Each structure stands twice: as C-alpha cells, then as structure tokens.
Amino acid sequence: MKKRIVRRVLILALAGLLCLGMVLYARKADNNGGQKTAVGSIRLWFAATDCAPAVMDELLLRCREETGLAVFADCFPDEQTLAAALETDRPDLLFCSHIRAAHIDGIGGLAALDETLPIPESLKEVQPSPGRVFFPIGSRLLLLLQNTALTEEKFDNLESLLNAAADAPFLTADDWSMLLYTAMRAEGKEMRGLPEKDRENKSYRTLYNLLGEAFFRGGLAITERDAAEYVRQGLLPCAIVRSSALAGLNDTGLRVSPMPLPKRAETAYTAELMGFAMPSGADAGKTKIFLRWLWNGQGREAALDAGLAPITNPDPGAVPDSELKKLLLTLTESDSLVWPDGQEAFFKNHESCEARLREALDLLA
C-alpha cells in the first residue's frame, strides 16, 4: 500500500516537472533574448529621399523584437529608381507618399487589407483609402530653413522672402515647382504643371514673375538637390526644403518654420501623406502583422524621427527633443495641413514641370 502511494507521488512529481519544463521552454521560445518567436519575413522597398535609412532600420528592428516578424528592407537612392524597379518586381510593402500610392493603385497595383483600420476624421477623403489601402504615419511638407548667422529676419509671407533675395545668393529650394504649387493651392488656385496652361492663370503669372525677378537680381540659386546642406554649411542663408530632408536636424544656429505663403493666401500648407502600401501579390497575412503593429501607435515616433508631422500626437505629455519636432507637432495640431488628390494633373506632370522650370529660371540667372 505504501509503495503504491509513493509510486503515485513520484509519478505526479514527474508530471509536474514535465509541465514546468514545457512552460519554461515555451517562454524561452517566445522571448529569446527579448525577441518574439519568428513568424516569417516580408520585403519592404523605400527610397532614401523619402525616409532616412537609420530611421527605417530602427522601426523595423522594433517590429521584429515585438512581433517576431522580420521585415527586410531594400533602400533605393531616389523615387525614380524605385519606380523603375516596380516595373519588374513587387515587394510585400512599399513606403511612399499617398500621391505615389494613388498612381500605383490607379493602375491596379495595390492590394487592400481585409479590414479598415481606424483613421483620423481629417483623412477620410484622402485617396487611396487610408487604413485599408494606404497606411500613413505622417505628413511631409515644405519648410523654410534659415541660417541665423546669415539672416535673423522672419518672413510673414512669400513676397517678403523673395524680395529679400537681392543681389547676392540668398535662397534656394529642392523643388521650385512644388513651391509654386503650394503657393497656388493656398490661394485656392489650380496648377497643372503645364507652363503653357498655367500661364493663363493670373496668380501663376504673379508668382512666377516674383521668382523670375529674384533670379534676375541674383538672389536665388539653383542647387542640385539637398538644398538644406547649403544652409547648414553657411553657403546660403535660406532654403525651402521638404521636412523629411531635415530629419534629425538639431543644429544650433538653424531655424525652421513653415514655408511662407502669399499675402492673400489662407493658412493652408500642402502636404504629402507618407506611409506604407501593400502591392498586389504581397504576402497579405504576414504584412497584416506589421500594419496592425504599426497602427497600434508604433509609427508615431518614427514619423517625427523621419521629419514628418505625425497623423496624431504620439504622446501629449512627451517633450520633443528638437525645434523641428516641436514644429511638426504644432502643425499636426493646427488643422492647417491639406492633402491634395494624388490624381491631379500637376503630379502627373511634376517631373517634367520641375525640369522645365529649372531650365527657364537658370537662364534668367
């Protein structure tokens, strides 16, 4: 009798040890060095001009640690190279603007999630459908960067900024056509990106003439992209650049502010939503893991790090660690951002418009 009791006790003890071992093994598998069990991998493509590689790497590392999903990223030097690659191959995820996403979706190149993730009310009219087809983390817009050692003047409007560009190089821009488009939209006018058509509009002629006169005086400079670097190095006092080009900016002696708008314009800053899209043929099951994780607030700090105004305030109690981030959060809360229709004629003609505009302005200089 005693032997049977001892045997049962030993069996129960052994069973308990086996259960404990299984629990410990499962915990170790689920938390291997702080990482979740691997659930597979997907591919992401993005352009270095849209997001700093270090910012993207940090976001994807956090995703792997917290979900177990490995996202392998291919970084292209610019949007044009990425667009060319899309003609022959497709990743599972694409980081781009809502304008690029609208173009790809228009030719049947994007897939929709089988559910709609919640979005702010202000984004409901933007296409392609945020939260279902396009998954934004923030807004990219034009900002004025100033080197305060060269100029401390504050500009209330675009006219005062251009008039300050006198007989020495004072101002440059990464995208002159986007500068004109932003100014035109703030005045409630349409710009098509076709000079022969746009010149029929009085607002366009006025703004173009202001640019032309400043170039003729020698106050504006054509630079080969990365206009912000000219200001950082003290080669030019001012530049109008995309906010994403200022990611990580924390230099003393540099001031950032929204691009000055024309005198008669409303306070409306044209912005591009930047985020993720799922091309047709993607591994939707695994991609959904990333998108749900992203939508759970993980993309908000990444937006600020990438030089974007986040679609929502990441943490009302958090103190931004740079003037740029303070400005981006202010813009998020200001209701002054407007997002254009990605199918507008201007965006179809943008590249050719910029090339022609640069050529014409360079002749004036």
ZIHU-V886464 format. One record per backbone hydrogen bond with DSSP energy under -1.0 kcal/mol. NH is the residue of the N-H (numbers start at 1). CO is the residue of the C=O. If there is no record, write none. Layout:
<<NH,CO> <NH,CO>>
This chain:
<<5,1> <6,2> <7,3> <8,4> <9,5> <10,6> <11,7> <12,8> <13,9> <14,10> <15,11> <16,12> <17,13> <18,14> <19,15> <20,16> <21,17> <22,18> <23,19> <24,20> <25,21> <26,22> <27,23> <28,24> <29,25> <30,26> <31,27> <32,35> <33,31> <39,68> <42,70> <44,72> <45,93> <46,74> <48,76> <50,47> <51,47> <56,52> <57,53> <58,54> <59,55> <60,56> <61,57> <62,58> <63,59> <64,60> <65,61> <66,62> <67,63> <68,64> <70,40> <72,42> <74,44> <76,46> <82,78> <83,79> <84,80> <85,81> <86,82> <88,85> <89,85> <92,43> <93,43> <94,277> <95,45> <96,275> <98,273> <101,97> <102,98> <103,99> <104,100> <105,101> <106,102> <108,105> <109,104> <111,278> <113,132> <117,131> <123,120> <124,121> <126,123> <131,134> <132,129> <133,129> <134,129> <135,276> <137,274> <138,274> <139,309> <140,272> <143,241> <144,257> <145,239> <146,255> <147,237> <148,253> <150,147> <151,147> <158,261> <161,157> <162,158> <163,159> <164,160> <166,164> <170,219> <171,219> <172,238> <174,240> <179,175> <180,176> <181,177> <182,178> <183,179> <184,180> <185,181> <186,182> <187,183> <188,185> <189,184> <197,194> <198,194> <199,195> <200,197> <201,198> <205,201> <206,202> <207,203> <208,204> <209,205> <210,206> <211,207> <212,208> <213,209> <214,210> <215,211> <216,212> <217,213> <219,214> <221,171> <225,223> <229,226> <231,227> <232,228> <233,229> <234,231> <235,230> <236,230> <238,170> <239,145> <240,172> <241,143> <243,141> <245,242> <246,243> <247,244> <249,246> <254,251> <255,146> <257,144> <259,142> <265,262> <266,186> <268,266> <269,336> <271,338> <272,140> <274,138> <275,96> <276,135> <277,94> <280,109> <282,279> <284,282> <287,283> <288,284> <290,286> <291,287> <292,288> <293,289> <294,290> <295,291> <299,294> <303,299> <304,300> <305,301> <306,302> <307,304> <308,303> <309,139> <311,137> <318,315> <326,322> <327,323> <328,324> <329,325> <330,326> <331,327> <332,328> <333,329> <338,269> <344,341> <349,345> <353,349> <354,350> <355,351> <356,352> <357,353> <358,354> <359,355> <360,356> <361,357> <362,358> <363,359> <364,360> <365,361>>
